[in-house]
Amino acid sequence: MPHTDAVEAGRQGRSLRSAVVVNPVKVDDLDAFRRTVVDALAVAGWPEPLWLETAVDDPGRGQTEQALADGVDVVFACGGDGTVMACVSALVGTDVALAVLPQGTGNLLAANLGLSNDLAAGIEVAVERGRRLLDVGEVDGQHFAVMAGMGFDAQMLEATSETTKRRIGWPAYVVGAARHLRDRPMRVWISLDDQPPLRRRARSVLVANVGRLQGGVRLLTEAEPDDGYLDVAVLTPHTLRHWLSLGWAVIRRRDRVPRMEVFRARRVTITSNRAQPRELDGDLIEPGRELSVRIRRRALWLCVPQPDRTPDLAEDASAAAERGERLIEEGRGE
């Protein structure tokens, strides 16, 4: 695995320069949140981070690029999926690591790290300096760390209101999903690398780098974040009974999931007979008839609870959360 200045700095034990890219809309008490982060990092021996707030016309990419220009070693992405994805797009191909401080509802990358909305765990994971060099997916110049999708998954996101998410959390997506269970399937042609296109009547096609959905549900058990491949899940339920059997098999972690085919490829193009809703890492993008994805090998340094090679990025997350609580308490002088 190649080493970078930031990773070597971590291994040598010197304090790391950091920036917090935060969506202020997602944080209830921004001043208290800032004090908690700054004080905890100070206890860990890190200097005060740059503090960069996102805006409606720039959800995080410009702020992250500013942090890179200022020479930071770690960027904390604090917000929902859109904030994290914007930071990812700016960090791809650089030596700077991404750490996630989840504050939104979906937080797909945080779910795959086992962080939930745990601020303490997010801080601790960064200061413990565990790093993993991940693949990322690229769609029209935008990048994602978890998955891209066309069809039902994006419809579910579109149908889920911010008010409901704030009130009940990630189960709000179940409410949004229920509104589209009986929608007609889309006709799609799926091209995998140089193979002849597959033709399917699908409800959703997901192109994944890692395998967890909202709520931490693991859909693709074999997806590995640094194997150089994208895992493609084609979901073909046509009735409510099909959906129930598919969902039960996923929850039970069955090896075979009915109404779901899985493929692997480095390049994936999904073409539909009509415009479809699309999403990247749980954030909606413009609808379109095509979703074209390619892999970027080992392109993003990510702060993880357990840096060893394992498909599950969430290894040791609960223990990190306990250590993080102690760090925050010390920062508060408790």
LOMIRO-317064 format. One line per 2 residues: number of its first residue (from 1); for each residue x, y, z of C-alpha. Coordinates in Angstrom, 3 decimals. Example, Ala and Ser with C-alpha at 12.3 -4.5 7.8 and 13.67 -1.06 7.14 Angstrom:
2
1 = 12.300,-4.500,7.800; 13.670,-1.060,7.140
This chain:
334
1 = 0.000,0.000,0.000; 1.497,3.404,-0.914
3 = 2.186,5.845,1.903; 1.437,9.568,1.923
5 = 2.748,12.464,3.993; -0.477,12.576,5.992
7 = -0.436,8.857,6.750; 3.263,8.911,7.599
9 = 2.648,11.862,9.911; 0.043,9.806,11.710
11 = 2.377,6.868,12.115; 5.153,9.121,13.397
13 = 2.779,10.580,16.006; 2.998,14.272,15.133
15 = -0.106,16.395,15.523; -2.173,16.667,12.365
17 = -3.673,19.761,10.802; -7.369,19.434,10.126
19 = -10.403,21.240,8.758; -14.076,20.796,9.572
21 = -16.395,21.221,6.589; -19.789,21.580,8.229
23 = -23.322,22.034,6.981; -24.719,24.431,9.626
25 = -28.312,23.462,8.810; -27.667,19.916,10.053
27 = -26.350,20.960,13.486; -28.791,22.043,16.211
29 = -26.313,24.028,18.331; -23.394,24.974,16.123
31 = -21.428,26.812,18.833; -21.632,23.897,21.272
33 = -20.777,21.454,18.500; -17.710,23.496,17.544
35 = -16.494,23.701,21.155; -16.851,19.933,21.534
37 = -14.840,19.176,18.398; -12.125,21.771,19.067
39 = -11.673,20.755,22.722; -11.559,17.037,21.930
41 = -8.928,17.566,19.236; -6.912,19.715,21.647
43 = -6.897,16.867,24.185; -5.555,14.622,21.402
45 = -2.761,17.132,20.772; -4.105,18.500,17.484
47 = -4.151,22.231,16.722; -7.485,24.024,16.320
49 = -9.053,23.015,13.004; -10.048,25.306,10.199
51 = -13.804,25.828,10.364; -15.504,26.011,6.967
53 = -19.280,26.194,6.605; -21.084,24.978,3.506
55 = -23.582,27.066,1.541; -26.575,26.393,-0.697
57 = -24.496,27.030,-3.827; -21.493,25.041,-2.535
59 = -22.298,21.981,-0.396; -18.664,21.306,0.502
61 = -16.399,20.859,-2.485; -15.105,24.438,-2.561
63 = -14.535,24.458,1.195; -12.603,21.193,0.965
65 = -10.469,22.572,-1.855; -9.715,25.584,0.355
67 = -8.652,23.230,3.147; -6.355,21.391,0.732
69 = -4.782,24.683,-0.338; -4.148,25.467,3.333
71 = -2.217,22.213,3.733; -4.383,20.162,6.088
73 = -3.863,16.456,6.727; -7.474,15.501,7.558
75 = -10.845,16.885,6.479; -13.819,16.245,8.760
77 = -17.065,16.115,6.756; -19.925,17.106,9.012
79 = -23.429,17.006,7.578; -25.580,14.696,5.526
81 = -24.807,12.581,2.490; -24.520,15.615,0.216
83 = -21.808,17.184,2.367; -19.828,13.954,2.520
85 = -20.085,13.377,-1.238; -18.897,16.924,-1.966
87 = -15.864,16.417,0.270; -15.119,13.050,-1.344
89 = -15.091,14.612,-4.828; -12.514,17.182,-3.715
91 = -10.296,14.653,-1.890; -10.107,11.972,-4.589
93 = -6.522,11.469,-5.702; -5.019,13.566,-2.882
95 = -2.944,12.636,0.164; -5.491,14.062,2.610
97 = -7.743,11.733,4.609; -11.505,12.061,5.051
99 = -13.091,11.663,8.479; -16.875,11.584,8.902
101 = -18.755,13.412,11.661; -22.310,12.367,10.771
103 = -25.095,14.844,11.476; -27.707,14.031,8.812
105 = -30.191,11.166,8.681; -29.078,8.832,5.904
107 = -25.292,9.078,6.097; -24.464,6.095,3.932
109 = -20.709,6.331,4.437; -21.121,6.722,8.197
111 = -23.394,3.660,8.218; -20.698,1.643,6.462
113 = -18.216,2.805,9.102; -20.586,1.803,11.889
115 = -20.639,5.385,13.176; -24.389,6.079,13.116
117 = -24.704,9.694,14.362; -22.011,9.215,17.002
119 = -19.853,12.355,17.185; -17.512,10.814,19.759
121 = -16.773,7.829,17.538; -16.172,10.059,14.504
123 = -13.586,12.140,16.363; -11.894,9.123,17.936
125 = -11.595,7.272,14.633; -9.701,10.238,13.193
127 = -7.348,10.824,16.132; -6.488,7.132,16.390
129 = -5.106,7.483,12.858; -6.433,4.299,11.336
131 = -6.451,4.814,7.559; -7.763,2.810,4.616
133 = -7.107,3.579,0.960; -10.393,3.009,-0.870
135 = -11.675,2.795,-4.392; -14.332,5.311,-5.395
137 = -16.901,5.410,-8.170; -17.095,8.246,-10.681
139 = -20.217,9.526,-12.477; -19.892,12.542,-14.772
141 = -17.052,14.041,-12.747; -18.746,13.439,-9.395
143 = -17.465,10.775,-7.016; -19.066,8.435,-4.500
145 = -17.614,6.165,-1.833; -20.641,3.923,-1.183
147 = -23.028,3.492,-4.115; -24.855,4.996,-7.054
149 = -28.354,4.025,-8.060; -31.090,4.407,-10.615
151 = -34.778,3.725,-10.052; -36.520,2.747,-6.820
153 = -33.714,3.745,-4.429; -33.684,7.296,-5.783
155 = -37.509,7.400,-5.803; -37.432,6.481,-2.110
157 = -35.037,9.351,-1.361; -37.161,11.772,-3.365
159 = -40.326,10.732,-1.497; -38.800,11.097,1.982
161 = -39.379,14.518,3.515; -36.768,16.340,5.591
163 = -39.392,16.887,8.306; -40.048,13.159,8.647
165 = -36.325,12.404,8.693; -35.756,14.889,11.504
167 = -38.692,13.449,13.459; -38.024,9.697,13.263
169 = -34.561,9.301,11.716; -33.616,6.716,9.088
171 = -36.933,4.763,9.339; -38.399,7.728,7.451
173 = -36.961,6.095,4.327; -39.303,3.145,4.871
175 = -42.220,5.576,4.627; -40.822,6.970,1.396
177 = -40.224,3.491,0.017; -43.810,2.387,0.713
179 = -45.102,5.036,-1.679; -43.337,3.415,-4.626
181 = -43.518,-0.328,-3.977; -46.187,-0.816,-6.630
183 = -44.666,1.414,-9.328; -44.025,-0.183,-12.698
185 = -40.504,-1.472,-13.394; -38.116,0.250,-15.757
187 = -36.718,-1.391,-18.873; -32.930,-1.202,-18.708
189 = -29.867,-2.341,-20.618; -26.875,-2.963,-18.348
191 = -23.373,-2.945,-19.850; -20.630,-4.515,-17.701
193 = -17.109,-3.792,-18.971; -16.898,-5.168,-22.519
195 = -19.649,-7.768,-22.174; -22.840,-7.695,-24.293
197 = -25.572,-5.647,-22.558; -28.027,-7.411,-20.248
199 = -31.696,-6.563,-20.674; -33.875,-6.481,-17.560
201 = -37.197,-5.190,-16.238; -35.852,-3.841,-12.946
203 = -37.111,-1.697,-10.118; -33.633,-0.547,-9.159
205 = -30.022,-0.972,-10.225; -27.372,-0.214,-7.610
207 = -23.671,0.153,-8.357; -21.839,-0.282,-5.070
209 = -18.347,0.060,-3.663; -19.409,-1.117,-0.197
211 = -22.555,-2.879,0.843; -24.592,-1.133,3.581
213 = -27.793,0.836,3.039; -29.554,3.344,5.304
215 = -29.889,2.029,8.822; -26.800,-0.126,8.419
217 = -28.609,-2.909,6.516; -25.994,-4.897,4.583
219 = -27.272,-5.551,1.063; -24.072,-6.720,-0.653
221 = -22.118,-8.984,1.661; -19.238,-9.558,-0.759
223 = -18.592,-5.907,-1.694; -15.053,-4.851,-0.759
225 = -14.016,-1.194,-0.837; -10.543,-1.685,-2.298
227 = -10.739,-4.684,-4.634; -10.873,-2.688,-7.871
229 = -14.432,-3.739,-8.693; -17.927,-2.335,-8.406
231 = -20.710,-4.673,-7.273; -23.901,-4.288,-9.306
233 = -27.220,-5.274,-7.733; -30.214,-5.596,-10.070
235 = -33.492,-5.675,-8.120; -36.476,-7.134,-9.969
237 = -39.445,-7.417,-7.552; -42.798,-6.888,-9.274
239 = -45.245,-7.528,-6.427; -45.513,-6.753,-2.728
241 = -44.803,-10.414,-2.006; -41.576,-10.166,-4.011
243 = -40.521,-7.129,-1.964; -41.241,-8.909,1.300
245 = -39.206,-11.992,0.361; -36.334,-9.843,-0.868
247 = -36.317,-7.704,2.283; -36.543,-10.728,4.587
249 = -33.580,-12.396,2.890; -31.486,-9.213,3.212
251 = -32.343,-8.769,6.884; -31.536,-12.434,7.535
253 = -28.263,-12.066,5.574; -29.082,-14.986,3.315
255 = -26.489,-15.974,0.708; -29.149,-15.957,-1.996
257 = -31.591,-13.056,-2.170; -34.691,-13.630,-4.321
259 = -35.343,-11.086,-7.062; -31.774,-9.771,-6.862
261 = -28.913,-10.497,-9.274; -25.361,-9.447,-8.472
263 = -22.555,-8.768,-10.949; -19.057,-7.277,-10.756
265 = -17.356,-4.900,-13.154; -14.966,-1.977,-13.428
267 = -17.214,-0.015,-15.780; -21.012,-0.054,-15.662
269 = -23.529,1.719,-17.884; -27.248,1.504,-17.176
271 = -29.550,2.779,-19.914; -33.316,3.068,-19.471
273 = -36.124,3.537,-21.958; -37.163,6.687,-20.097
275 = -35.653,9.224,-17.684; -35.228,7.820,-14.160
277 = -34.411,9.324,-10.764; -30.744,8.823,-9.862
279 = -28.645,9.147,-6.719; -25.055,9.095,-5.523
281 = -24.304,8.097,-1.926; -27.864,8.821,-0.855
283 = -27.966,12.265,-2.474; -30.219,12.911,-5.473
285 = -28.701,14.043,-8.767; -30.475,15.065,-11.965
287 = -32.790,12.402,-13.420; -31.621,10.827,-16.657
289 = -31.901,7.866,-18.992; -28.319,6.751,-18.341
291 = -26.076,6.145,-15.367; -22.465,5.539,-16.384
293 = -20.029,4.572,-13.633; -16.328,3.754,-13.578
295 = -14.020,2.705,-10.763; -11.174,4.900,-9.512
297 = -8.703,2.524,-7.894; -7.364,3.333,-4.420
299 = -8.223,7.004,-4.761; -9.458,8.085,-1.287
301 = -7.847,7.916,2.136; -10.560,7.309,4.742
303 = -10.307,7.357,8.533; -11.704,4.013,9.697
305 = -12.162,2.290,13.073; -10.060,-0.691,11.987
307 = -7.542,-0.216,9.171; -6.830,-3.897,8.508
309 = -8.043,-5.387,5.229; -11.609,-6.587,5.748
311 = -14.801,-6.018,3.757; -16.445,-4.576,6.865
313 = -15.269,-0.997,7.459; -17.240,-0.903,10.724
315 = -14.894,-3.234,12.608; -14.220,-1.873,16.137
317 = -16.625,1.081,15.786; -18.370,0.500,19.132
319 = -15.067,0.385,21.015; -13.955,3.581,19.265
321 = -17.186,5.258,20.405; -16.428,4.413,24.045
323 = -12.906,5.791,23.751; -14.271,8.880,22.015
325 = -16.692,9.606,24.862; -13.773,9.664,27.271
327 = -11.901,12.048,24.965; -14.867,14.440,24.806
329 = -15.359,14.294,28.584; -11.711,15.186,29.109
331 = -12.077,18.071,26.661; -15.015,19.381,28.685
333 = -13.034,19.023,31.902; -15.377,16.394,33.291
